[in-house]
Amino acid sequence: MKKWIISAAALALSAPFSLALADEGMWQPHQLPDIKEQLVAAGLKLNPDDMSDLSKFPMNAIISLGGCTASFISDQGLVVTNHHCAYGSIQHNSSEKNNLLANGFVAKTKQEELAAAPGSRVYITESLTDVTAEVTGGISAKLTGNDYYQAIENNRKALVADCEIDDDYRCSVSSFHSGASYVLIKLLTIRDVRLAYAPPSSIGKFGGDTDNWQWPRQTGDWAFYRAYVGKDGKPADYNTDNVPYSNKAFLKVNAAGVDEGDYVMVLGYPGSTNRYRTAVEVENNFTWAYPKAKLYREEYIDVIKQNSEPGSDQRIKYASNIASLANYAKNYGSMVESYNKGDMLVRKQQLESDLVNWLATDADMNAQYGGTLVTLNKLIEQSDETKERDLLLSYMGRTTMMSVAEGLLRLSHEQAKPDAQREPGYQERDLKRYEQSITSVNSRYVADIDKALIKHFLAKYVYLPMEQRVATFDKFFNITGKDLSKANAKIDQMYANTELGELDTRLAMMKMSEKEMRASSDPFVQYAVSQFDYNMAEEKRSKSLSGQLQQVRPEYMSAVIAFKKSREEAVYADANSTLRITFGNVKGYSPRDGLIAKPFTTTEGMLAKYIPDDDEFDLPLKLREAIKEKRYGSYANAKLNSVPVNYLSTLDITGGNSGSPTLNAKGEFVGLVFDGVYESIIGDWDYDPKYKRAIHVSSPFMLWVMDEVDGAENLIKEMEIVR
């Protein structure tokens, strides 16, 4: 691995001041030497300078799964992450007769390990290089809108193409501070990933949606993968002759876990935060977008459940989808609740007022940045003009047959272009993943459910204002006014006659020209053809707006950063799925007046919630017996007189941090972060030290269940345990 190569300009944008709050911030590796005092004061025993180097411990043990974080836990490619991060692979290998979601899975030998869901990857960050000059430096000041967007996109694609020297690497260019700087990220990509161990969902998802984002929590949210490579040690497609990846570094597991007040840190790939968005964006998201998205997700779940029986193959195919929908529906609900109780909007408005007044005190700064906020808000309001229609159509577009048909038609269109001119997602570098996605359709698709979902959202679509209706859409489905009789009959015929449910058909269409696709008699391909020109026009409009925002947001962010630094406030980039560290201490909190939340839960608390045959609160008999008999062995915590299940910390995390290892002051593994408390969900937008708490599953509970309940002794022996 290589150390981050970072420019002086990028450092100026991101370096914090000494008054940065110790627990706030998702820090980039190169920033760690700058916050050395805070790290040491919080309790870190490692050298922050070493931690900024990706080739050194512990950074070289942290990996991405693409959407979740994970880490190497032995020197034989063994990977630990959250149960909900491996859920798709557990589902993929489950059936009504062999339901691994319900029963769990332990591979006693490496030969018993199961191929993960198609497209599963282990990504190892090898280098991060500042490329701001290469992305934006040579673009003419005369370009704007779609032309500016395309210039940025072309430069990013060229950098990626030069970086991806072969199939072993995946590269991307990420923007920081809304495009004020850009970083090229090079990832070694391991393509043969296998499921090694997952506890039953009655442990891995204990508490279900009821306990999601709640405290007290007793969820065993972990699972193990293993990364495999060819015999030459290089990444390779799945093959029984492949061997476990021999990684340079791995985390030692501390069997005792943590105590209250201990220093802890999480290293991972947080998805996205929005702490620098404007007041206009805050108000729109919390008063319209989140309430509407919550409603649509809940309705989506209801339609699936109404058309499938619990435990059936149909329900199993949608299990991962339901879990994701429910997670974010609850997330959005908490966001809105916290927003309505708090004063975030008022504080945002005050910040912007203070910023404008501060700029006015400096003629040069005011000349450069004085009008950016007004310009930015006008563009944001412009993007909201068709928000109702766009959101509704996006949920209808989540259905399988619509999305597959539109994707295949677009693929045929893009493949006629030189590779460098294709849209991201359709370049040669993307085709293997695309094929794997196409291949996995049948493990997550049921025609009757897909049909019911389209009809459900179509019934909402007809109540849109006429000026927001799409003429080509109405024409294809024979919709007149609000009458859906002809549309519903046509949808029935489409599902009866389509062949896109067949894998061979989908794979054959991947090789078709656009002319051949347009000539297809498949009803869903005909639908995709009927909407193609409209979709392309909407995409061009969206790119034009994005291009304008890409010019204005960096200017606004530069002004905000300068203003915050003048007040000696913490300055860190919003999360963007790149490697970060957050640190703090094990600590409880007071969610409301009169209530104190202790920082630990125990196995006894888990048993107290047990409800026989309940989807959310059932527990395996073996686990219940072990708790009743207190067969805890060396995993018991003397202070708790039990095994700690979950614990709280002050760490600043968000989605994407799921599966991130929690490390103690020495860099030893003490658990996995998997959730936040209900009051802290709004932390994606606003940081409040009183309520920002992360929830972790403890290492002693993990080891105890593996040892006492699931019989995964082979994996315990493989790991290096600190006792």
Buried (B, 14 or more C-beta within 10 A) or exposed (E): BEBBBBBEEBBBBBBBBEEBBBBBBBBBBBBBBBBBEBBBEBBBEBBBEBBBBBBBBBBBBBBBBBBBBBBBBBBBBBBBBBBBBBBBBBBBBBEEEEBBBBBBBBBEEBEEBBBBBBBBBBBBBBBBBBBBEBBBEEBEEEBBBBBBBBBBBBBBBBBBBEBBEEBBBBBBBBBBBBBBBBBBBBBBBBBBBBBBBBBBBBBBBBBBBEBBBBBBBBBBBBBBBBBBBBEEEEBBEBEEEBBBBEBEBBBBBBBBBBBBEBBBBBBBBBBEBBBBBBBBBBBBBBBBBBBBBBBBBBBBBEBBBEBBEEEEBBBBBBBBBBBBBBBBBBBBBBBBBBBEEBEBBEEBBEBBEEBBEBBEEBEEBBEBBBBBBEBBBEBBEEBBEBBBBBBBBEBBBBBBBBBBBBBBBBBBBBBEEEEEEBBEBBBEBBBEBBBBBBBBBBBBBBBEBBBBBBBBBBEBBBEBEEEBBBEBBBEBBBBEEEEBEEBBEBBEEBBEEBBBBEEEBBEEBBEBEBEEBBEBEBBBBBBBBBBBEEBEEBEEBBBBBBBBBBBBBBBBBBBBBBBBBEEEBBBBBBBBBBBBBBBBBBBBBEBEEEEEBBBBBBBBBBBEBBEEEEBBBBBBEEBBEBBEEEBBEEBBBEEBEBBBBBBBBBBBBBBBBBBBBBBBBBBBBBBBBBBBBBBBBBBBBBBBBEBBBBBBBBBBBBBBBBBBBBEBEBBBEBBEBBE
